[in-house]
């Protein structure tokens, strides 16, 4: 990914860095043989950034909002899987990921709301 894109677009940077941390966490889940949740979490969590990046080239304002809403939905799903991990005794600590995901969710909500107002 282009370095300047990460430096100039905060939501791209946050979602990309979240994905990197999530991959590391999912490697821990894989080593612990927690495959089902690992697969779901990895799919949903990395999809956030992919949808945010896709929203950079929308066909219209409505398309931009739609793509950001898809990213927000993926974030909600990732939040669910992280909540399961956080509340299951045999799973590694994921508090840092939950905090980062919460920040991403707040920014996505603001982006969607401000784009609708324009």
C-alpha positions, 0 to 999 in steps of 0.5 A, spaced: 500 500 500 502 506 498 505 510 504 502 516 502 495 513 502 496 511 509 499 518 512 493 522 509 487 518 510 486 516 517 481 511 516 485 507 511 491 508 516 486 505 522 483 500 518 490 497 515 493 497 522 487 494 525 488 488 520 495 487 521 494 487 529 488 482 527 492 477 523 497 477 529 491 475 534 488 470 529 495 467 528 495 466 536 488 463 535 490 458 530 496 456 534 490 455 539 486 451 534 480 456 535 479 455 527 472 457 527 472 464 530 479 465 527 476 464 520 470 469 522 474 474 525 479 474 520 474 475 514 470 480 518 476 484 521 480 485 514 474 486 510 473 493 514 479 496 511 478 493 504 471 496 504 474 503 506 479 502 501 474 501 495 470 507 498 475 511 495 473 511 488 465 511 489 460 512 483 456 517 487 455 519 494 450 514 495 455 509 493 460 512 498 455 511 503 454 504 501 461 502 501 462 505 508 456 502 511 458 495 509 465 497 512 461 499 519 457 492 518 463 488 518 466 492 524 460 490 527 461 483 526 468 483 528 466 486 534 461 480 536 467 475 535 472 479 539 466 480 544 466 472 544 474 472 545 474 477 550 469 473 554 471 466 553 476 463 558 481 459 553 482 465 548 488 470 548 487 477 550 484 482 545 482 488 549 487 492 544 483 490 538 477 492 541 479 499 543 482 500 536 475 497 533 471 502 537 475 507 534 474 505 527 467 504 528 466 511 531 470 514 525 466 510 520 459 513 524 462 520 523 464 519 516 457 516 514 453 521 518 457 527 515 457 525 508 449 524 508 448 531 511 452 534 505 
